[in-house]
Amino acid sequence: MVYLYIYMKSIPSLNKFKSREEWGTYIWKMITKRFLEADSAQEIEKSLDMLLTVYEKKQIIKRASAISLLKQGKSYSEIGELLWLSPQTISAIRKSMRAQAGYVSNYTRNKKPEKKQKPMTKDELDQYPKLMRQLGYSYQFSGKQKRR
């Protein structure tokens, strides 16, 4: 039997990839490939036990069950009562099924992208002498002189 952790020793360095996302995708494909090579269901179970917490396993079980119940035509309220899931969670699972892009929680789906802050100009920086010192600029650089 070859367990997942034996293969995980050979994870490539992050700096060999363009981004963390690309690295994460590579690792995920590596993990799923190892599951295909497993000799038994016990081997997969041991690997999943090593990777997942009890809470994560429960979440996966609920999502898989919700998918099955949705395919059977059960209503949101029936699924919610049976699995203790909110209508929003069931809706997110249904949307993920339709898009076939993977599960995306409502929290993630509704999260607004972070606004990038534009860099301050030299004139704006001149108004904040303490910040200029922290950034390594001197008063001589800014053209202003110290007041006494």
Secondary structure, DSSP 4 states (H G I P E B T S, - for coil): ---HHHHHTTPPPGGGSSSHHHHHHHHHHHHHHHHHT-SSHHHHHHHHHHH--HHHHHHHHHHHHHHHHHHTT--HHHHHHHHT--HHHHHHHHHHHHHTS----HHHHHPPPPPPPPPPPHHHHHT-HHHHHHHT--HHHHT-----
